[in-house]
Amino acid sequence: MDRWLIDTLTVVSPAWLYAIVGVLTTAESVLFGLFLPGELVLLLAGFLSFHGQVNLTMMLIITATAAVGGYLLGYEVGRRFGSGLRTGTIGRRIGEARWSKVDAKLAGMGGRAILLGRLVGLLRAIMPVAAGMTRMPYRTFLLWAAAGGLVWAPAFVLIGYTVGGSYEKIAGFVGSASMILLLLVVLLIVLFFAVRRFTRRNDPPGSVDEPQ
């Protein structure tokens, strides 16, 4: 299975793999993590590094930066859109019980809740947005967001790298259902690039638009 995944991903250039991992890691902290846990993306990044598809050092830098940046983006989203986001379509689907749980953590733990949120998928997806809504002091938020992101992201990339030769170990670590979801995302990405490559290959000579 792991060889099949690597062979499938060879149609995607390393630059795009860096970009995809970076975007997904960033988006996870702006509620997207409710649908695709960030650990899966980071484990895949380490998996690809192990098999030489991407550079491990570069992937560590990108994921750490994206993890911190995602939290800062989530904070700004919460601060700017506030209660409107909470009572909107996405906020209602999250549910008041989940919002209240995050509020309680922030009220009881302050900045430490930001670090705790890194360890729990549900909290990680909502915590930065909720912190922005409550107007947590930015300096406090930044300190704890940086501490969590700079440890959490590289740690999971390295876990993926360490067990990079075994799909079964990774699937057992994060859950088969979540891994299947991640593979579906990967397949959609691969399909996009395969179609684009096929289209370019079959373009007739001179079909590229000339500049006006």
mmCIF file of the C-alpha atoms, coordinates in Angstrom:
data_MODEL
# 
_entry.id   MODEL 
# 
loop_
_atom_site.group_PDB 
_atom_site.id 
_atom_site.type_symbol 
_atom_site.label_atom_id 
_atom_site.label_alt_id 
_atom_site.label_comp_id 
_atom_site.label_asym_id 
_atom_site.label_entity_id 
_atom_site.label_seq_id 
_atom_site.pdbx_PDB_ins_code 
_atom_site.Cartn_x 
_atom_site.Cartn_y 
_atom_site.Cartn_z 
_atom_site.occupancy 
_atom_site.B_iso_or_equiv 
_atom_site.pdbx_formal_charge 
_atom_site.auth_seq_id 
_atom_site.auth_comp_id 
_atom_site.auth_asym_id 
_atom_site.auth_atom_id 
_atom_site.pdbx_PDB_model_num 
ATOM 1   C CA . MET A 1 1   ? 0.000   0.000  0.000   1.00 0.00 ? 1   MET A CA 1 
ATOM 2   C CA . ASP A 1 2   ? 2.763   2.481  0.870   1.00 0.00 ? 2   ASP A CA 1 
ATOM 3   C CA . ARG A 1 3   ? 4.523   1.819  -2.455  1.00 0.00 ? 3   ARG A CA 1 
ATOM 4   C CA . TRP A 1 4   ? 1.254   2.355  -4.306  1.00 0.00 ? 4   TRP A CA 1 
ATOM 5   C CA . LEU A 1 5   ? 0.765   5.710  -2.602  1.00 0.00 ? 5   LEU A CA 1 
ATOM 6   C CA . ILE A 1 6   ? 4.273   6.879  -3.461  1.00 0.00 ? 6   ILE A CA 1 
ATOM 7   C CA . ASP A 1 7   ? 3.928   5.734  -7.094  1.00 0.00 ? 7   ASP A CA 1 
ATOM 8   C CA . THR A 1 8   ? 0.608   7.558  -7.338  1.00 0.00 ? 8   THR A CA 1 
ATOM 9   C CA . LEU A 1 9   ? 2.072   10.796 -5.969  1.00 0.00 ? 9   LEU A CA 1 
ATOM 10  C CA . THR A 1 10  ? 4.933   10.866 -8.457  1.00 0.00 ? 10  THR A CA 1 
ATOM 11  C CA . VAL A 1 11  ? 2.721   12.857 -10.849 1.00 0.00 ? 11  VAL A CA 1 
ATOM 12  C CA . VAL A 1 12  ? 2.756   15.746 -8.349  1.00 0.00 ? 12  VAL A CA 1 
ATOM 13  C CA . SER A 1 13  ? 5.895   17.885 -8.234  1.00 0.00 ? 13  SER A CA 1 
ATOM 14  C CA . PRO A 1 14  ? 7.626   18.501 -4.874  1.00 0.00 ? 14  PRO A CA 1 
ATOM 15  C CA . ALA A 1 15  ? 6.773   22.213 -5.097  1.00 0.00 ? 15  ALA A CA 1 
ATOM 16  C CA . TRP A 1 16  ? 3.078   21.407 -5.243  1.00 0.00 ? 16  TRP A CA 1 
ATOM 17  C CA . LEU A 1 17  ? 3.387   18.881 -2.420  1.00 0.00 ? 17  LEU A CA 1 
ATOM 18  C CA . TYR A 1 18  ? 4.984   21.566 -0.232  1.00 0.00 ? 18  TYR A CA 1 
ATOM 19  C CA . ALA A 1 19  ? 2.184   23.972 -1.150  1.00 0.00 ? 19  ALA A CA 1 
ATOM 20  C CA . ILE A 1 20  ? -0.600  21.453 -0.537  1.00 0.00 ? 20  ILE A CA 1 
ATOM 21  C CA . VAL A 1 21  ? 0.750   20.430 2.862   1.00 0.00 ? 21  VAL A CA 1 
ATOM 22  C CA . GLY A 1 22  ? 1.294   24.066 3.826   1.00 0.00 ? 22  GLY A CA 1 
ATOM 23  C CA . VAL A 1 23  ? -2.210  25.132 2.824   1.00 0.00 ? 23  VAL A CA 1 
ATOM 24  C CA . LEU A 1 24  ? -3.919  22.189 4.553   1.00 0.00 ? 24  LEU A CA 1 
ATOM 25  C CA . THR A 1 25  ? -1.893  22.693 7.736   1.00 0.00 ? 25  THR A CA 1 
ATOM 26  C CA . THR A 1 26  ? -2.803  26.373 7.766   1.00 0.00 ? 26  THR A CA 1 
ATOM 27  C CA . ALA A 1 27  ? -6.477  25.800 6.980   1.00 0.00 ? 27  ALA A CA 1 
ATOM 28  C CA . GLU A 1 28  ? -6.833  23.255 9.775   1.00 0.00 ? 28  GLU A CA 1 
ATOM 29  C CA . SER A 1 29  ? -6.779  26.038 12.371  1.00 0.00 ? 29  SER A CA 1 
ATOM 30  C CA . VAL A 1 30  ? -9.598  27.923 10.667  1.00 0.00 ? 30  VAL A CA 1 
ATOM 31  C CA . LEU A 1 31  ? -12.268 25.254 11.327  1.00 0.00 ? 31  LEU A CA 1 
ATOM 32  C CA . PHE A 1 32  ? -11.149 22.992 8.430   1.00 0.00 ? 32  PHE A CA 1 
ATOM 33  C CA . GLY A 1 33  ? -9.617  20.647 10.997  1.00 0.00 ? 33  GLY A CA 1 
ATOM 34  C CA . LEU A 1 34  ? -13.123 19.551 11.948  1.00 0.00 ? 34  LEU A CA 1 
ATOM 35  C CA . PHE A 1 35  ? -13.221 17.652 8.658   1.00 0.00 ? 35  PHE A CA 1 
ATOM 36  C CA . LEU A 1 36  ? -9.578  16.644 8.087   1.00 0.00 ? 36  LEU A CA 1 
ATOM 37  C CA . PRO A 1 37  ? -7.389  16.344 11.195  1.00 0.00 ? 37  PRO A CA 1 
ATOM 38  C CA . GLY A 1 38  ? -4.055  18.091 10.733  1.00 0.00 ? 38  GLY A CA 1 
ATOM 39  C CA . GLU A 1 39  ? -2.102  15.146 12.107  1.00 0.00 ? 39  GLU A CA 1 
ATOM 40  C CA . LEU A 1 40  ? -2.963  13.184 8.980   1.00 0.00 ? 40  LEU A CA 1 
ATOM 41  C CA . VAL A 1 41  ? -1.504  15.850 6.726   1.00 0.00 ? 41  VAL A CA 1 
ATOM 42  C CA . LEU A 1 42  ? 1.657   16.042 8.822   1.00 0.00 ? 42  LEU A CA 1 
ATOM 43  C CA . LEU A 1 43  ? 2.066   12.278 8.915   1.00 0.00 ? 43  LEU A CA 1 
ATOM 44  C CA . LEU A 1 44  ? 1.724   12.190 5.141   1.00 0.00 ? 44  LEU A CA 1 
ATOM 45  C CA . ALA A 1 45  ? 4.387   14.902 4.893   1.00 0.00 ? 45  ALA A CA 1 
ATOM 46  C CA . GLY A 1 46  ? 6.774   12.765 6.940   1.00 0.00 ? 46  GLY A CA 1 
ATOM 47  C CA . PHE A 1 47  ? 5.824   9.692  4.927   1.00 0.00 ? 47  PHE A CA 1 
ATOM 48  C CA . LEU A 1 48  ? 6.689   11.473 1.682   1.00 0.00 ? 48  LEU A CA 1 
ATOM 49  C CA . SER A 1 49  ? 9.954   12.722 3.169   1.00 0.00 ? 49  SER A CA 1 
ATOM 50  C CA . PHE A 1 50  ? 10.957  9.199  4.132   1.00 0.00 ? 50  PHE A CA 1 
ATOM 51  C CA . HIS A 1 51  ? 10.451  8.023  0.541   1.00 0.00 ? 51  HIS A CA 1 
ATOM 52  C CA . GLY A 1 52  ? 12.413  10.928 -0.928  1.00 0.00 ? 52  GLY A CA 1 
ATOM 53  C CA . GLN A 1 53  ? 9.476   12.693 -2.571  1.00 0.00 ? 53  GLN A CA 1 
ATOM 54  C CA . VAL A 1 54  ? 10.219  15.879 -0.619  1.00 0.00 ? 54  VAL A CA 1 
ATOM 55  C CA . ASN A 1 55  ? 13.043  17.214 1.542   1.00 0.00 ? 55  ASN A CA 1 
ATOM 56  C CA . LEU A 1 56  ? 12.550  16.542 5.247   1.00 0.00 ? 56  LEU A CA 1 
ATOM 57  C CA . THR A 1 57  ? 14.159  19.773 6.464   1.00 0.00 ? 57  THR A CA 1 
ATOM 58  C CA . MET A 1 58  ? 12.100  21.876 4.066   1.00 0.00 ? 58  MET A CA 1 
ATOM 59  C CA . MET A 1 59  ? 8.920   20.076 5.104   1.00 0.00 ? 59  MET A CA 1 
ATOM 60  C CA . LEU A 1 60  ? 9.679   20.658 8.800   1.00 0.00 ? 60  LEU A CA 1 
ATOM 61  C CA . ILE A 1 61  ? 10.119  24.378 8.155   1.00 0.00 ? 61  ILE A CA 1 
ATOM 62  C CA . ILE A 1 62  ? 6.976   24.650 6.038   1.00 0.00 ? 62  ILE A CA 1 
ATOM 63  C CA . THR A 1 63  ? 4.713   22.756 8.432   1.00 0.00 ? 63  THR A CA 1 
ATOM 64  C CA . ALA A 1 64  ? 5.964   24.592 11.518  1.00 0.00 ? 64  ALA A CA 1 
ATOM 65  C CA . THR A 1 65  ? 5.443   27.945 9.804   1.00 0.00 ? 65  THR A CA 1 
ATOM 66  C CA . ALA A 1 66  ? 2.008   26.919 8.526   1.00 0.00 ? 66  ALA A CA 1 
ATOM 67  C CA . ALA A 1 67  ? 0.946   25.652 11.952  1.00 0.00 ? 67  ALA A CA 1 
ATOM 68  C CA . VAL A 1 68  ? 1.779   28.952 13.642  1.00 0.00 ? 68  VAL A CA 1 
ATOM 69  C CA . GLY A 1 69  ? 0.420   30.986 10.737  1.00 0.00 ? 69  GLY A CA 1 
ATOM 70  C CA . GLY A 1 70  ? -2.825  29.009 10.770  1.00 0.00 ? 70  GLY A CA 1 
ATOM 71  C CA . TYR A 1 71  ? -3.408  29.856 14.411  1.00 0.00 ? 71  TYR A CA 1 
ATOM 72  C CA . LEU A 1 72  ? -2.742  33.543 13.765  1.00 0.00 ? 72  LEU A CA 1 
ATOM 73  C CA . LEU A 1 73  ? -5.138  33.473 10.827  1.00 0.00 ? 73  LEU A CA 1 
ATOM 74  C CA . GLY A 1 74  ? -7.775  31.737 12.947  1.00 0.00 ? 74  GLY A CA 1 
ATOM 75  C CA . TYR A 1 75  ? -7.377  34.401 15.628  1.00 0.00 ? 75  TYR A CA 1 
ATOM 76  C CA . GLU A 1 76  ? -7.912  37.177 13.078  1.00 0.00 ? 76  GLU A CA 1 
ATOM 77  C CA . VAL A 1 77  ? -10.976 35.439 11.648  1.00 0.00 ? 77  VAL A CA 1 
ATOM 78  C CA . GLY A 1 78  ? -12.500 35.180 15.119  1.00 0.00 ? 78  GLY A CA 1 
ATOM 79  C CA . ARG A 1 79  ? -11.627 38.759 16.025  1.00 0.00 ? 79  ARG A CA 1 
ATOM 80  C CA . ARG A 1 80  ? -13.037 40.242 12.838  1.00 0.00 ? 80  ARG A CA 1 
ATOM 81  C CA . PHE A 1 81  ? -16.185 38.173 12.400  1.00 0.00 ? 81  PHE A CA 1 
ATOM 82  C CA . GLY A 1 82  ? -16.919 37.428 16.065  1.00 0.00 ? 82  GLY A CA 1 
ATOM 83  C CA . SER A 1 83  ? -20.343 36.204 17.079  1.00 0.00 ? 83  SER A CA 1 
ATOM 84  C CA . GLY A 1 84  ? -21.591 36.350 13.485  1.00 0.00 ? 84  GLY A CA 1 
ATOM 85  C CA . LEU A 1 85  ? -19.358 33.398 12.674  1.00 0.00 ? 85  LEU A CA 1 
ATOM 86  C CA . ARG A 1 86  ? -20.530 31.516 15.748  1.00 0.00 ? 86  ARG A CA 1 
ATOM 87  C CA . THR A 1 87  ? -24.199 31.951 14.923  1.00 0.00 ? 87  THR A CA 1 
ATOM 88  C CA . GLY A 1 88  ? -23.748 31.415 11.191  1.00 0.00 ? 88  GLY A CA 1 
ATOM 89  C CA . THR A 1 89  ? -24.142 28.200 9.246   1.00 0.00 ? 89  THR A CA 1 
ATOM 90  C CA . ILE A 1 90  ? -20.730 26.761 10.138  1.00 0.00 ? 90  ILE A CA 1 
ATOM 91  C CA . GLY A 1 91  ? -20.981 27.889 13.759  1.00 0.00 ? 91  GLY A CA 1 
ATOM 92  C CA . ARG A 1 92  ? -24.364 26.230 14.204  1.00 0.00 ? 92  ARG A CA 1 
ATOM 93  C CA . ARG A 1 93  ? -23.067 22.994 12.722  1.00 0.00 ? 93  ARG A CA 1 
ATOM 94  C CA . ILE A 1 94  ? -20.216 23.002 15.219  1.00 0.00 ? 94  ILE A CA 1 
ATOM 95  C CA . GLY A 1 95  ? -22.821 23.266 17.966  1.00 0.00 ? 95  GLY A CA 1 
ATOM 96  C CA . GLU A 1 96  ? -23.130 25.407 21.049  1.00 0.00 ? 96  GLU A CA 1 
ATOM 97  C CA . ALA A 1 97  ? -21.869 22.597 23.271  1.00 0.00 ? 97  ALA A CA 1 
ATOM 98  C CA . ARG A 1 98  ? -18.513 22.599 21.492  1.00 0.00 ? 98  ARG A CA 1 
ATOM 99  C CA . TRP A 1 99  ? -18.222 26.373 21.559  1.00 0.00 ? 99  TRP A CA 1 
ATOM 100 C CA . SER A 1 100 ? -19.028 26.376 25.278  1.00 0.00 ? 100 SER A CA 1 
ATOM 101 C CA . LYS A 1 101 ? -16.363 23.743 25.917  1.00 0.00 ? 101 LYS A CA 1 
ATOM 102 C CA . VAL A 1 102 ? -13.749 25.910 24.214  1.00 0.00 ? 102 VAL A CA 1 
ATOM 103 C CA . ASP A 1 103 ? -14.961 29.022 26.059  1.00 0.00 ? 103 ASP A CA 1 
ATOM 104 C CA . ALA A 1 104 ? -14.599 27.193 29.370  1.00 0.00 ? 104 ALA A CA 1 
ATOM 105 C CA . LYS A 1 105 ? -11.026 26.169 28.543  1.00 0.00 ? 105 LYS A CA 1 
ATOM 106 C CA . LEU A 1 106 ? -10.080 29.726 27.615  1.00 0.00 ? 106 LEU A CA 1 
ATOM 107 C CA . ALA A 1 107 ? -11.689 31.196 30.715  1.00 0.00 ? 107 ALA A CA 1 
ATOM 108 C CA . GLY A 1 108 ? -10.141 28.654 33.046  1.00 0.00 ? 108 GLY A CA 1 
ATOM 109 C CA . MET A 1 109 ? -6.664  28.295 31.568  1.00 0.00 ? 109 MET A CA 1 
ATOM 110 C CA . GLY A 1 110 ? -5.986  31.498 29.634  1.00 0.00 ? 110 GLY A CA 1 
ATOM 111 C CA . GLY A 1 111 ? -3.046  31.222 27.253  1.00 0.00 ? 111 GLY A CA 1 
ATOM 112 C CA . ARG A 1 112 ? -2.300  27.658 28.323  1.00 0.00 ? 112 ARG A CA 1 
ATOM 113 C CA . ALA A 1 113 ? -5.540  26.614 26.627  1.00 0.00 ? 113 ALA A CA 1 
ATOM 114 C CA . ILE A 1 114 ? -3.959  27.565 23.301  1.00 0.00 ? 114 ILE A CA 1 
ATOM 115 C CA . LEU A 1 115 ? -1.178  25.067 23.918  1.00 0.00 ? 115 LEU A CA 1 
ATOM 116 C CA . LEU A 1 116 ? -3.649  22.414 25.094  1.00 0.00 ? 116 LEU A CA 1 
ATOM 117 C CA . GLY A 1 117 ? -5.674  22.957 21.941  1.00 0.00 ? 117 GLY A CA 1 
ATOM 118 C CA . ARG A 1 118 ? -2.779  21.708 19.864  1.00 0.00 ? 118 ARG A CA 1 
ATOM 119 C CA . LEU A 1 119 ? -3.168  18.257 21.384  1.00 0.00 ? 119 LEU A CA 1 
ATOM 120 C CA . VAL A 1 120 ? -6.901  17.826 20.764  1.00 0.00 ? 120 VAL A CA 1 
ATOM 121 C CA . GLY A 1 121 ? -8.261  17.894 17.216  1.00 0.00 ? 121 GLY A CA 1 
ATOM 122 C CA . LEU A 1 122 ? -11.600 19.480 18.108  1.00 0.00 ? 122 LEU A CA 1 
ATOM 123 C CA . LEU A 1 123 ? -10.021 22.197 20.224  1.00 0.00 ? 123 LEU A CA 1 
ATOM 124 C CA . ARG A 1 124 ? -7.279  22.870 17.671  1.00 0.00 ? 124 ARG A CA 1 
ATOM 125 C CA . ALA A 1 125 ? -9.818  23.569 14.937  1.00 0.00 ? 125 ALA A CA 1 
ATOM 126 C CA . ILE A 1 126 ? -11.879 25.978 17.059  1.00 0.00 ? 126 ILE A CA 1 
ATOM 127 C CA . MET A 1 127 ? -9.541  27.378 19.739  1.00 0.00 ? 127 MET A CA 1 
ATOM 128 C CA . PRO A 1 128 ? -7.785  30.130 17.719  1.00 0.00 ? 128 PRO A CA 1 
ATOM 129 C CA . VAL A 1 129 ? -11.089 31.402 16.333  1.00 0.00 ? 129 VAL A CA 1 
ATOM 130 C CA . ALA A 1 130 ? -12.625 31.426 19.813  1.00 0.00 ? 130 ALA A CA 1 
ATOM 131 C CA . ALA A 1 131 ? -9.571  33.218 21.226  1.00 0.00 ? 131 ALA A CA 1 
ATOM 132 C CA . GLY A 1 132 ? -10.025 35.946 18.642  1.00 0.00 ? 132 GLY A CA 1 
ATOM 133 C CA . MET A 1 133 ? -13.712 36.237 19.507  1.00 0.00 ? 133 MET A CA 1 
ATOM 134 C CA . THR A 1 134 ? -12.912 36.759 23.193  1.00 0.00 ? 134 THR A CA 1 
ATOM 135 C CA . ARG A 1 135 ? -10.189 39.295 22.324  1.00 0.00 ? 135 ARG A CA 1 
ATOM 136 C CA . MET A 1 136 ? -7.431  37.412 24.125  1.00 0.00 ? 136 MET A CA 1 
ATOM 137 C CA . PRO A 1 137 ? -4.379  39.742 24.291  1.00 0.00 ? 137 PRO A CA 1 
ATOM 138 C CA . TYR A 1 138 ? -2.507  39.232 21.039  1.00 0.00 ? 138 TYR A CA 1 
ATOM 139 C CA . ARG A 1 139 ? 0.912   38.958 22.661  1.00 0.00 ? 139 ARG A CA 1 
ATOM 140 C CA . THR A 1 140 ? -0.328  36.187 24.954  1.00 0.00 ? 140 THR A CA 1 
ATOM 141 C CA . PHE A 1 141 ? -1.957  34.358 22.073  1.00 0.00 ? 141 PHE A CA 1 
ATOM 142 C CA . LEU A 1 142 ? 1.137   34.657 19.870  1.00 0.00 ? 142 LEU A CA 1 
ATOM 143 C CA . LEU A 1 143 ? 3.427   33.265 22.563  1.00 0.00 ? 143 LEU A CA 1 
ATOM 144 C CA . TRP A 1 144 ? 1.375   30.143 23.175  1.00 0.00 ? 144 TRP A CA 1 
ATOM 145 C CA . ALA A 1 145 ? 0.467   29.665 19.500  1.00 0.00 ? 145 ALA A CA 1 
ATOM 146 C CA . ALA A 1 146 ? 4.148   29.738 18.515  1.00 0.00 ? 146 ALA A CA 1 
ATOM 147 C CA . ALA A 1 147 ? 5.126   27.357 21.317  1.00 0.00 ? 147 ALA A CA 1 
ATOM 148 C CA . GLY A 1 148 ? 2.480   24.838 20.310  1.00 0.00 ? 148 GLY A CA 1 
ATOM 149 C CA . GLY A 1 149 ? 2.938   25.060 16.550  1.00 0.00 ? 149 GLY A CA 1 
ATOM 150 C CA . LEU A 1 150 ? 6.715   24.827 16.582  1.00 0.00 ? 150 LEU A CA 1 
ATOM 151 C CA . VAL A 1 151 ? 6.535   21.588 18.580  1.00 0.00 ? 151 VAL A CA 1 
ATOM 152 C CA . TRP A 1 152 ? 3.343   19.955 17.297  1.00 0.00 ? 152 TRP A CA 1 
ATOM 153 C CA . ALA A 1 153 ? 3.909   20.163 13.539  1.00 0.00 ? 153 ALA A CA 1 
ATOM 154 C CA . PRO A 1 154 ? 7.549   18.961 13.382  1.00 0.00 ? 154 PRO A CA 1 
ATOM 155 C CA . ALA A 1 155 ? 6.754   16.202 15.886  1.00 0.00 ? 155 ALA A CA 1 
ATOM 156 C CA . PHE A 1 156 ? 4.071   14.635 13.684  1.00 0.00 ? 156 PHE A CA 1 
ATOM 157 C CA . VAL A 1 157 ? 6.156   15.049 10.538  1.00 0.00 ? 157 VAL A CA 1 
ATOM 158 C CA . LEU A 1 158 ? 8.971   13.172 12.272  1.00 0.00 ? 158 LEU A CA 1 
ATOM 159 C CA . ILE A 1 159 ? 6.552   10.466 13.419  1.00 0.00 ? 159 ILE A CA 1 
ATOM 160 C CA . GLY A 1 160 ? 5.432   10.042 9.815   1.00 0.00 ? 160 GLY A CA 1 
ATOM 161 C CA . TYR A 1 161 ? 9.073   9.919  8.740   1.00 0.00 ? 161 TYR A CA 1 
ATOM 162 C CA . THR A 1 162 ? 9.974   7.343  11.399  1.00 0.00 ? 162 THR A CA 1 
ATOM 163 C CA . VAL A 1 163 ? 7.195   4.936  10.400  1.00 0.00 ? 163 VAL A CA 1 
ATOM 164 C CA . GLY A 1 164 ? 7.349   5.946  6.738   1.00 0.00 ? 164 GLY A CA 1 
ATOM 165 C CA . GLY A 1 165 ? 7.880   2.410  5.530   1.00 0.00 ? 165 GLY A CA 1 
ATOM 166 C CA . SER A 1 166 ? 4.611   1.092  6.889   1.00 0.00 ? 166 SER A CA 1 
ATOM 167 C CA . TYR A 1 167 ? 1.153   2.305  5.919   1.00 0.00 ? 167 TYR A CA 1 
ATOM 168 C CA . GLU A 1 168 ? -0.370  -0.038 8.476   1.00 0.00 ? 168 GLU A CA 1 
ATOM 169 C CA . LYS A 1 169 ? 1.459   1.597  11.385  1.00 0.00 ? 169 LYS A CA 1 
ATOM 170 C CA . ILE A 1 170 ? 0.297   5.060  10.351  1.00 0.00 ? 170 ILE A CA 1 
ATOM 171 C CA . ALA A 1 171 ? -3.271  3.912  9.784   1.00 0.00 ? 171 ALA A CA 1 
ATOM 172 C CA . GLY A 1 172 ? -3.328  2.257  13.202  1.00 0.00 ? 172 GLY A CA 1 
ATOM 173 C CA . PHE A 1 173 ? -1.985  5.403  14.828  1.00 0.00 ? 173 PHE A CA 1 
ATOM 174 C CA . VAL A 1 174 ? -4.574  7.827  13.462  1.00 0.00 ? 174 VAL A CA 1 
ATOM 175 C CA . GLY A 1 175 ? -7.484  5.521  12.619  1.00 0.00 ? 175 GLY A CA 1 
ATOM 176 C CA . SER A 1 176 ? -8.350  3.749  9.389   1.00 0.00 ? 176 SER A CA 1 
ATOM 177 C CA . ALA A 1 177 ? -11.383 5.926  8.614   1.00 0.00 ? 177 ALA A CA 1 
ATOM 178 C CA . SER A 1 178 ? -9.351  9.127  8.846   1.00 0.00 ? 178 SER A CA 1 
ATOM 179 C CA . MET A 1 179 ? -6.594  7.657  6.714   1.00 0.00 ? 179 MET A CA 1 
ATOM 180 C CA . ILE A 1 180 ? -9.110  6.690  4.041   1.00 0.00 ? 180 ILE A CA 1 
ATOM 181 C CA . LEU A 1 181 ? -10.373 10.276 4.056   1.00 0.00 ? 181 LEU A CA 1 
ATOM 182 C CA . LEU A 1 182 ? -6.834  11.555 3.598   1.00 0.00 ? 182 LEU A CA 1 
ATOM 183 C CA . LEU A 1 183 ? -6.190  9.129  0.758   1.00 0.00 ? 183 LEU A CA 1 
ATOM 184 C CA . LEU A 1 184 ? -9.349  10.373 -0.963  1.00 0.00 ? 184 LEU A CA 1 
ATOM 185 C CA . VAL A 1 185 ? -7.988  13.919 -0.748  1.00 0.00 ? 185 VAL A CA 1 
ATOM 186 C CA . VAL A 1 186 ? -4.683  12.718 -2.183  1.00 0.00 ? 186 VAL A CA 1 
ATOM 187 C CA . LEU A 1 187 ? -6.452  10.920 -5.015  1.00 0.00 ? 187 LEU A CA 1 
ATOM 188 C CA . LEU A 1 188 ? -8.388  14.061 -5.927  1.00 0.00 ? 188 LEU A CA 1 
ATOM 189 C CA . ILE A 1 189 ? -5.123  16.003 -6.052  1.00 0.00 ? 189 ILE A CA 1 
ATOM 190 C CA . VAL A 1 190 ? -3.491  13.324 -8.188  1.00 0.00 ? 190 VAL A CA 1 
ATOM 191 C CA . LEU A 1 191 ? -6.498  13.243 -10.526 1.00 0.00 ? 191 LEU A CA 1 
ATOM 192 C CA . PHE A 1 192 ? -6.298  17.011 -11.013 1.00 0.00 ? 192 PHE A CA 1 
ATOM 193 C CA . PHE A 1 193 ? -2.634  16.904 -12.003 1.00 0.00 ? 193 PHE A CA 1 
ATOM 194 C CA . ALA A 1 194 ? -3.096  13.830 -14.198 1.00 0.00 ? 194 ALA A CA 1 
ATOM 195 C CA . VAL A 1 195 ? -5.922  15.490 -16.131 1.00 0.00 ? 195 VAL A CA 1 
ATOM 196 C CA . ARG A 1 196 ? -3.926  18.699 -16.505 1.00 0.00 ? 196 ARG A CA 1 
ATOM 197 C CA . ARG A 1 197 ? -0.872  16.808 -17.757 1.00 0.00 ? 197 ARG A CA 1 
ATOM 198 C CA . PHE A 1 198 ? -2.990  14.812 -20.215 1.00 0.00 ? 198 PHE A CA 1 
ATOM 199 C CA . THR A 1 199 ? -4.643  17.987 -21.510 1.00 0.00 ? 199 THR A CA 1 
ATOM 200 C CA . ARG A 1 200 ? -1.315  19.728 -22.064 1.00 0.00 ? 200 ARG A CA 1 
ATOM 201 C CA . ARG A 1 201 ? 0.132   16.679 -23.791 1.00 0.00 ? 201 ARG A CA 1 
ATOM 202 C CA . ASN A 1 202 ? -2.766  16.587 -26.223 1.00 0.00 ? 202 ASN A CA 1 
ATOM 203 C CA . ASP A 1 203 ? -2.893  20.321 -26.962 1.00 0.00 ? 203 ASP A CA 1 
ATOM 204 C CA . PRO A 1 204 ? -2.238  20.910 -30.682 1.00 0.00 ? 204 PRO A CA 1 
ATOM 205 C CA . PRO A 1 205 ? 0.927   22.858 -31.549 1.00 0.00 ? 205 PRO A CA 1 
ATOM 206 C CA . GLY A 1 206 ? 0.406   26.603 -31.415 1.00 0.00 ? 206 GLY A CA 1 
ATOM 207 C CA . SER A 1 207 ? -2.703  26.301 -29.229 1.00 0.00 ? 207 SER A CA 1 
ATOM 208 C CA . VAL A 1 208 ? -1.205  28.458 -26.486 1.00 0.00 ? 208 VAL A CA 1 
ATOM 209 C CA . ASP A 1 209 ? -2.793  31.892 -26.515 1.00 0.00 ? 209 ASP A CA 1 
ATOM 210 C CA . GLU A 1 210 ? -0.555  34.619 -27.814 1.00 0.00 ? 210 GLU A CA 1 
ATOM 211 C CA . PRO A 1 211 ? -0.205  37.736 -25.684 1.00 0.00 ? 211 PRO A CA 1 
ATOM 212 C CA . GLN A 1 212 ? -2.410  40.592 -26.824 1.00 0.00 ? 212 GLN A CA 1 
# 
